[in-house]
C-alpha cells in the first residue's frame, strides 16, 4: 500500500511542478519521476528490512541477504535510468522484467505469511495477493506507458 501512495503522491506533485516550470503537462515524464521516487522508496526497504525481505526468498535460492541488497541497488539504478531520457526505453523493459521476476517472491511470502517489516511469519498471508498482484500489474502498465509506448 505504501509504494502505491508514494507513486500517486509523487506523480501528482511531479505533474504540478512540471506544469509550473514548462507551462504544460507532461504525464509520461511525471509518471517516470514518480516511479523513480517509488523505486528509491522501496529500495530503502531492502536495507531497512533486510532480514524480513530475505525471508521472502524461497529456500532453494542461496545468499538471500546478498540478493536483497543487490535487488535494492538494482532498484536505485532503475530509478536513475528512468530519469535519463536516453535510457528510459531499455530501463522500462528492464523494470518490467524485474517486476515479473520479483512476483514469485511476493507469492512465496504470502503463502508463508512473511511479515517483511517485522521479520516474522505473522503476515497477511494469501489475502495480500489480492492487492499485490493487481498492484504489480499496475506498476508494469505504468512503466510500459511511461517508457516504452510511443
N, C-alpha and C positions, 0 to 999 in steps of 0.2 A: 504494500500500500504506500509506504513512504517513497519508493522510487517514482511511483505514478504521480504523487503530489509534487515532488521535486520537478518532474518532467513538465507537468502542466503549469505550475507557477513560473518556472524558468521560461517556458515558451511564451507565456503572456507578457512577462517583463521584457524579454528579448524583442518581441514583436513591437511593443510600445517604444522601446529605446531606438530600434531601427526606424520606426516611423518618425520619431523626433529628429533623428540625425539625417536620414535620407529623404524625408518628406513623402515616403511611400512605404507600403507594407511589403515585406519580403518574407513570406510564410516559410519557404524552404530554408532560408538562412536561419530564421528564428527556430525552426524545428531542429536544425543541426546544432545550434548553440545549446538548445535545451537538452538534447540527447547527450551532448558532450558534458554538460553540467551533471546530468543524471549519472553518467558513467563514472565521473570522478567521485560523486557521492557514493555509488555502490562499490567503487574500488576501495574507498576508505574502510568499508566493512570488511574487506579481505584482510586488512591489517589490524582492525579493532576486534574482530570476532574470528580470528584465525582458527581457534580450537573448534568452535561450532561449525564453521564452514568446512573444515577438514572432515567433520563427521558426516557431511552431506555427500562425500565422495564414496562410491562403492568400494568395498573391501579389496577387490582384486586390483585396484589402481594403487601402485606404490608411491611413496614420497608425497603423501597428501598435503602436508604443510607447505612443501615447495610448490605444489600445484596451485594451492590457494594464493600464495604470494605471486606466482607467475601470472595467474589469471587477473589478479589485481593490477599488476604492472601493465598487462595487455589491455585492460580496460582504459587505463590512463593513456596509453599510446593510441588506442582507437579514438578517444576523446580529442586528442590533438589532431589526428588525421581528419576528423570530421570538420575541423575548423580551417584546414588548408585546402583551398579550392582545387588545387592540382591533384590532391589525393582523395577527395571526397568520394569518387566513384569506387575506387578499389577498397577504400575504408568501409564503404557501405556494404560491399559484398563480404568483406572480412567480418564485419559486425553481424551480419545476418547469419553467416556460418557459425560464429561464436555463440550467438543466441540459440541456435539449434543444438549446438554441442553441449551447452550447459543445461538444457531442459531435462535430460535424464538425471542429472544430479538433483534437480528440484523434485522430480518424481520419486527418486530414491529417498530423499529427505522426508517427503510426505509419507511414504509407506512406512518409514521407520520413526515417524513422529519427532524428527530432529528440530530442536529449537536452536537455531544457529547463534542467536544473540546470547543465550544462557549457556550454550554448550551442553544441553541436556536432551533427554528423549521425552519431553512433555510438550512437544509442538502441536500444531493444529491438525496434523495428520492429513488424510486424503481430502478433507474439505478445503484445505489450502489450494489444491489443484483447480478447484472450481474458479478460483481467482487467478492463480498463477498462469495457467495455460492461455486463457484469453489475454492476459497481460503480456505474455511473451509474444503472442500473435500481433498485438498492438505495437510492441516495440519493433517487430520485424516489418510490419507495414509502414510504420513511421520512418524507419530507416530507409526502406525502399523508395518511398515517395520523396523523401528529402534529399536523397543522394544519387539514386540510380535512374528513376523515371524522369524522362525529359519532357 
